Amino acid sequence: MANSIRRFEGRVAIVTGAAQGIGAAIARRLASEGATVFAADINEAGAEAMAKAAGGGIVPVGCDVGEPDSVAALHARVLKEAGKIDVLVNNAAIVPFTPWDEVDFAHWRRIMRVNLDGVFLMCRASSDAMRKAGYGRIVNIISNTILAGTPNMAAYVAAKGGVFGFTRALATELGQYRITVNGVSPGLTASEGVMASPHKEAFGFVEMLQAIKGHGRPEDIVPAVAFLASEEAHWITGQMINADAGMVRW
Ligand SMILES: NC(=O)c1ccc[n+]([C@@H]2O[C@H](COP(=O)([O-])OP(=O)(O)OC[C@H]3O[C@@H](n4cnc5c(N)ncnc54)[C@H](O)[C@@H]3O)[C@@H](O)[C@H]2O)c1
């Protein structure tokens, strides 16, 4: 789909977890503004279907972000086919609904492997490519649960808190290469994942806390991501924007 705003003409982007939900909406927007978007997802068939429906500009790739060899293969392919990486959006995550009494070490590791280790592996590989070009935009999708103390998500909140700290640290490491690293924290959003889980029951409660009323949709998260991924956001790094209708103010 074409867009009259073309901030990503000639740019190459990777969006992880882009088969559905917020990641798919981000991939569609970047592509509609001119980017070549590699939509990386462990659900390869889902990424293929999303790319086909988007009608151009999106290359689906099967990738498990928690697996070093898979991340290496993704980067080798992107660099071979597109020659560079301008934008990385770390969106892939497991969004669990797990009461504390069910949180054992296996669950903890399962969440950390994807939601925290995955962000590290992707940043490690992409930033090495971005450094060579002296340009890069990394946007990490965090969550306002790190500020709200949301129940039934202890391992998830810990991992996302890790991503928040890592975002700030990596901004310092990569500033000298003109690479920015920022975060966007969605509030409760009606993605496919959320609508298939008990989280969907929380929309009424969350809406009560929001300054702006309504139920968040994936498209509501996209503008903050696209801005931070754009060239003009060059003077902003190590920051986090809450995209949650003003639920959490800090
Ligand atoms: N939806 C919300 O309410 C909400 C709120 C705050 C933050 N977030 C964050 O937004 C992002 C997207 O959430 P969503 O609700 O759209 O999720 P979703 O569950 O609908 O989609 C997640 C996607 O990530 C993919 N994925 C999972 N594990 C993967 C792996 N190992 N490697 C590659 N891909 C993998 C899935 O296949 C899926 O396509 C996540 O980082 C999530 O933590 C979501």
The ligand as an ORCA input file, in Angstrom:
! r2SCAN-3c Opt
* xyz 0 1
  N      -0.649     -6.402     22.776
  C      -0.398     -5.789     23.926
  O      -1.301     -5.513     24.756
  C       0.997     -5.382     24.255
  C       1.195     -4.496     25.325
  C       2.488     -4.108     25.656
  C       3.549     -4.578     24.898
  N       3.334     -5.421     23.863
  C       4.485     -5.886     23.092
  O       4.264     -5.654     21.728
  C       4.919     -6.665     20.953
  C       3.918     -7.337     20.032
  O       2.864     -7.870     20.823
  P       1.552     -8.465     20.157
  O       0.491     -8.311     21.178
  O       1.368     -7.918     18.784
  O       1.948    -10.018     20.110
  P       1.340    -11.265     19.310
  O       1.426    -12.410     20.262
  O       0.029    -10.975     18.676
  O       2.445    -11.463     18.161
  C       3.761    -11.771     18.495
  C       4.496    -12.279     17.274
  O       5.826    -12.624     17.693
  C       6.150    -13.879     17.105
  N       7.176    -14.568     17.891
  C       7.002    -15.183     19.101
  N       8.156    -15.786     19.450
  C       9.049    -15.535     18.467
  C      10.410    -15.895     18.266
  N      11.060    -16.681     19.141
  N      11.038    -15.454     17.154
  C      10.381    -14.707     16.248
  N       9.086    -14.359     16.374
  C       8.439    -14.766     17.481
  C       4.831    -14.640     17.057
  O       4.864    -15.714     16.134
  C       3.852    -13.537     16.677
  O       3.740    -13.403     15.270
  C       5.563     -7.598     21.971
  O       6.904     -7.205     22.195
  C       4.740     -7.373     23.212
  O       5.458     -7.693     24.395
  C       2.080     -5.842     23.522
*
